[in-house]
Amino acid sequence: MNYIAVFLTLNCNMDCSYCINKYDKIVYPKSLSADEWIKGLSKVETRQDLPLTLQGGEPTIHPEFYKIVNGLKEKHLDLLTNGKFDVKEFAENIPPDAFKRQAKYASIRFSYHSDTDLLGLLYNVNYLKVRGYNVGVWGVAHPDMETDNLNAKIICNALNIDYREKEFLSHDSGTYKYPNAIGQNKTKEVMCKTSELLIAPDGNIFKCHADLYAGREPIGNILSDDKMPELKFRKCNNYGHCNPCDIKEKFSRFQMGGHCSVEIEECQA
């Protein structure tokens, strides 16, 4: 297992035109309560090099976000956020060591998008940084943001804030291990094995982002009495309509390039 993604909610307080995480209220009309998240995630083992990564949507808009984080204080945690939250309230409710571990990148990662107020974002990042939180900024390398990202990098370097960029993903752009798995007119059956544990807002566990966003064929649920599902090869009939997050080549949690979340094999005739 390379990654544990906890989608507290798929709601977001931004509306980026290029977002690939569009929320469907029919699929996830509500998310688990804090008590349910704490109970379910208590059975998921974490390590310094394998945290629970709280994300979304925007995870901080979950109405019981602070209760969830503090209820998981025995776990190693990371946070992916757009940074549009009250940092003073955050600091009053969550101690710096809640998101602090030994890693090659920041445990709290602020995303920088085209609709982001850069100065407001950097104020929030610096506010937390000087108070001991492990924070950094990750820009989205969208073609229209080249100048904005360069400015953000220059300012972050001057403020000694870790700044990095993520590749922009779409059907037309991105570095993919399986380029024929995306944007095709037809689908076919394959065998697919994931290295990520993907947990949806309702606690269901999925083998890929495409299944999670569609709410189809969960392989388990964190509130079930069953053991965590095995990450093994499973049949998939949706090859050709894969999600970019699953098939892209990226950095692993050890920051080694060329990693892909899934391994795909042709079905034997």
Long-range contacts (C-beta under 8 A, 24 or more apart in sequence): 1-50, 1-195, 1-196, 1-197, 1-231, 2-50, 2-195, 2-196, 2-252, 2-253, 2-259, 2-261, 3-50, 3-53, 3-195, 3-196, 3-197, 3-253, 3-261, 4-44, 4-46, 4-50, 4-51, 4-52, 4-53, 4-196, 4-197, 4-199, 5-53, 5-55, 5-196, 5-197, 5-198, 5-199, 6-37, 6-41, 6-52, 6-53, 6-54, 6-55, 6-59, 6-199, 7-55, 7-56, 7-57, 7-59, 7-198, 7-199, 7-200, 7-201, 7-212, 8-37, 8-54, 8-55, 8-56, 8-57, 8-59, 8-62, 8-65, 8-68, 8-201, 9-56, 9-57, 9-58, 9-59, 9-61, 9-62, 9-201, 10-56, 10-57, 10-201, 10-213, 11-56, 11-57, 11-58, 11-61, 12-56, 12-57, 12-58, 12-61, 12-82, 13-58, 13-61, 13-82, 13-84, 14-58, 14-82, 14-84, 14-113, 14-115, 14-116, 15-115, 16-113, 16-114, 16-115, 17-114, 18-114, 18-140, 18-142, 18-168, 18-170, 20-169, 20-170, 20-243, 20-244, 20-245, 21-56, 21-57, 21-213, 22-213, 23-57, 24-213, 24-215, 27-213, 27-214, 27-215, 28-200, 28-201, 28-202, 28-215, 30-201, 30-202, 31-62, 31-201, 31-202, 32-201, 32-202, 32-203, 32-223, 33-64, 34-64, 34-67, 34-68, 34-71, 35-71, 36-203, 36-223, 37-68, 37-71, 37-72, 37-203, 38-67, 38-68, 38-71, 38-72, 39-223, 40-199, 40-203, 40-221, 40-222, 40-223, 41-72, 41-75, 41-199, 41-222, 42-72, 43-222, 43-228, 44-75, 44-197, 44-222, 44-228, 46-75, 46-76, 46-77, 47-76, 48-76, 48-101, 48-102, 48-103, 49-102, 49-103, 49-253, 49-254, 50-76, 50-253, 51-75, 51-76, 51-77, 51-78, 51-101, 51-107, 52-76, 52-77, 52-78, 53-77, 53-78, 53-79, 53-80, 54-78, 54-79, 54-80, 55-79, 55-80, 55-81, 56-80, 57-201, 58-82, 58-84, 60-84, 60-85, 60-90, 61-85, 66-93, 66-94, 69-93, 69-94, 69-98, 70-94, 70-98, 73-98, 76-101, 77-101, 77-107, 78-107, 78-108, 78-109, 79-107, 79-108, 79-109, 80-109, 80-111, 81-108, 81-109, 81-110, 81-111, 82-110, 82-111, 82-113, 82-116, 83-110, 83-111, 83-116, 83-121, 83-124, 83-125, 85-124, 87-124, 87-127, 87-128, 88-127, 90-128, 91-127, 91-128, 91-131, 91-133, 96-131, 96-132, 96-133, 96-134, 99-133, 99-134, 100-133, 100-134, 101-134, 103-253, 104-254, 104-255, 105-136, 105-162, 105-164, 105-255, 106-134, 106-135, 106-136, 106-162, 107-134, 107-135, 108-133, 108-134, 108-135, 108-136, 109-135, 109-136, 109-137, 109-138, 110-135, 110-136, 110-137, 110-138, 111-137, 111-138, 111-139, 111-140, 112-137, 112-138, 112-139, 112-140, 112-148, 112-149, 112-152, 113-140, 114-140, 114-142, 114-144, 114-145, 114-148, 118-148, 118-151, 118-152, 118-155, 122-152, 122-155, 122-156, 122-159, 122-161, 125-161, 126-159, 126-161, 129-161, 135-161, 135-162, 136-161, 136-162, 136-163, 136-164, 137-161, 137-162, 137-163, 137-164, 138-163, 138-164, 138-165, 138-166, 139-163, 139-164, 139-165, 139-166, 140-165, 140-166, 140-168, 141-165, 141-166, 141-167, 141-168, 142-168, 143-168, 143-173, 167-248, 167-250, 169-244, 169-245, 169-248, 170-244, 171-244, 174-244, 174-248, 175-248, 175-249, 176-244, 176-247, 176-248, 176-249, 177-247, 177-248, 177-249, 177-260, 178-242, 178-247, 178-260, 178-262, 178-264, 179-247, 180-240, 181-239, 181-240, 181-242, 181-247, 181-264, 182-240, 182-241, 182-242, 182-243, 182-244, 182-247, 183-240, 184-240, 184-241, 185-240, 186-240, 187-237, 187-238, 187-239, 187-240, 187-241, 188-237, 188-239, 188-240, 189-235, 189-236, 189-237, 189-239, 189-267, 190-235, 190-236, 190-239, 190-264, 190-265, 190-266, 190-267, 191-233, 191-234, 191-235, 191-236, 191-264, 191-265, 191-266, 191-267, 192-233, 192-234, 192-235, 192-236, 192-239, 192-262, 192-263, 192-264, 192-265, 193-231, 193-232, 193-233, 193-234, 193-262, 193-263, 193-264, 194-231, 194-246, 194-261, 194-262, 195-231, 195-261, 195-262, 195-263, 196-231, 196-261, 197-228, 197-231, 205-229, 207-234, 207-236, 208-236, 208-242, 208-243, 208-246, 208-261, 208-262, 209-243, 209-245, 209-246, 210-238, 210-241, 210-242, 210-243, 210-246, 211-238, 213-243, 233-263, 233-265, 235-267, 239-264
